[in-house]
Amino acid sequence: MTEDLKSSETQNLVTPEELAEVIQEFEKYRQRLIDEMTTAAKKAKLPKSKVMTKLEPQLAEIDAKLENLRSQHAMLTGS
């Protein structure tokens, strides 16, 4: 391997701390999405259940990504 390639691979490694930060930000984003959509629904006088039904595919995608990130974090930390 050349030095540039080794350097590039080293830079692509993610630390457990960085991964934990990404997980935390994703969790905050998920909650903010729910909160903002619920607030908007109240203003529009829509039932929360209707909003949650619309949000469910996005929440499922976020949850799947979070699970993947948590698995990666567990492998890196050995827990």
C-alpha positions as CSV (number, residue, x, y, z in Angstrom):
1,M,0.0,0.0,0.0
2,T,1.1,3.5,-0.6
3,E,1.3,6.1,2.1
4,D,-1.6,8.0,0.6
5,L,-3.8,5.0,0.7
6,K,-2.8,4.1,4.3
7,S,-3.4,7.7,5.3
8,S,-6.8,7.7,3.6
9,E,-7.9,4.5,5.4
10,T,-6.8,5.8,8.7
11,Q,-8.8,8.9,8.2
12,N,-12.0,6.9,7.4
13,L,-11.9,5.1,10.7
14,V,-14.6,6.2,13.1
15,T,-13.9,6.3,16.9
16,P,-16.5,5.0,19.4
17,E,-16.8,8.5,20.7
18,E,-17.7,9.9,17.2
19,L,-20.2,7.1,16.7
20,A,-21.8,7.8,20.1
21,E,-22.1,11.4,19.1
22,V,-23.8,10.5,15.8
23,I,-26.2,8.2,17.6
24,Q,-27.1,11.0,20.1
25,E,-27.7,13.5,17.3
26,F,-29.9,11.0,15.5
27,E,-31.9,10.4,18.6
28,K,-32.3,14.2,19.1
29,Y,-33.4,14.5,15.5
30,R,-36.0,11.8,15.8
31,Q,-37.5,13.4,18.9
32,R,-37.4,16.9,17.3
33,L,-39.2,15.5,14.2
34,I,-42.0,14.1,16.4
35,D,-42.2,17.2,18.5
36,E,-42.3,19.6,15.6
37,M,-44.9,17.5,13.6
38,T,-47.1,17.2,16.7
39,T,-47.0,20.9,17.2
40,A,-47.8,21.6,13.6
41,A,-50.7,19.1,13.8
42,K,-52.1,20.9,16.8
43,K,-52.0,24.2,15.0
44,A,-53.7,22.6,12.0
45,K,-56.2,20.9,14.3
46,L,-55.2,17.4,13.0
47,P,-55.3,14.4,15.3
48,K,-51.9,13.2,16.5
49,S,-52.7,9.7,15.4
50,K,-53.0,10.9,11.8
51,V,-49.6,12.7,12.0
52,M,-48.0,9.6,13.6
53,T,-49.3,7.4,10.8
54,K,-47.7,9.7,8.2
55,L,-44.4,9.8,10.2
56,E,-44.2,6.1,10.8
57,P,-42.2,5.2,7.6
58,Q,-39.6,8.0,8.4
59,L,-39.4,6.9,12.1
60,A,-39.0,3.3,11.1
61,E,-36.1,4.3,8.8
62,I,-34.5,6.3,11.5
63,D,-34.9,3.5,14.0
64,A,-33.3,1.0,11.6
65,K,-30.3,3.4,11.1
66,L,-30.0,3.9,14.9
67,E,-30.0,0.1,15.4
68,N,-27.3,-0.3,12.8
69,L,-25.2,2.5,14.4
70,R,-25.7,1.0,17.9
71,S,-24.5,-2.4,16.6
72,Q,-21.4,-0.8,15.1
73,H,-20.8,1.1,18.4
74,A,-21.1,-2.2,20.4
75,M,-18.6,-3.9,18.1
76,L,-16.1,-1.1,18.5
77,T,-16.5,-0.9,22.3
78,G,-16.8,-4.6,22.8
79,S,-20.0,-4.2,24.8
